Amino acid sequence: MSYPPNPGLGTGGTGDVLTGLIGGLLAQGQEPEDATVTWVFLHGLAGDLAAIELGGRAMIAGDVIAHLGAAFRELVGENA
């Protein structure tokens, strides 16, 4: 699926969300490149799903967090 550009991922705090996600995997022993690739993709997908629901300009960092589960389910092919 292709998503339009998403200005919502440029709002304050979304980078902190991404950093925390990557840091969590690093703390669990995942290799840095794997942790980064995994969460950059899922973070972007969660942001896109949030933007579809809320509109990119209305998003806040918590909206990205709230859509991480749906992003993961989409990645593994489960219905939301």
Secondary structure, 3 states (H helix, E strand, C coil): CCCCCCHHHHCCCHHHHHHHHHHHHHHCCCCHHHHHHHHHHHHHHHHHHHHHHHCHHHCCHHHHHHCHHHHHHHHHCCCC
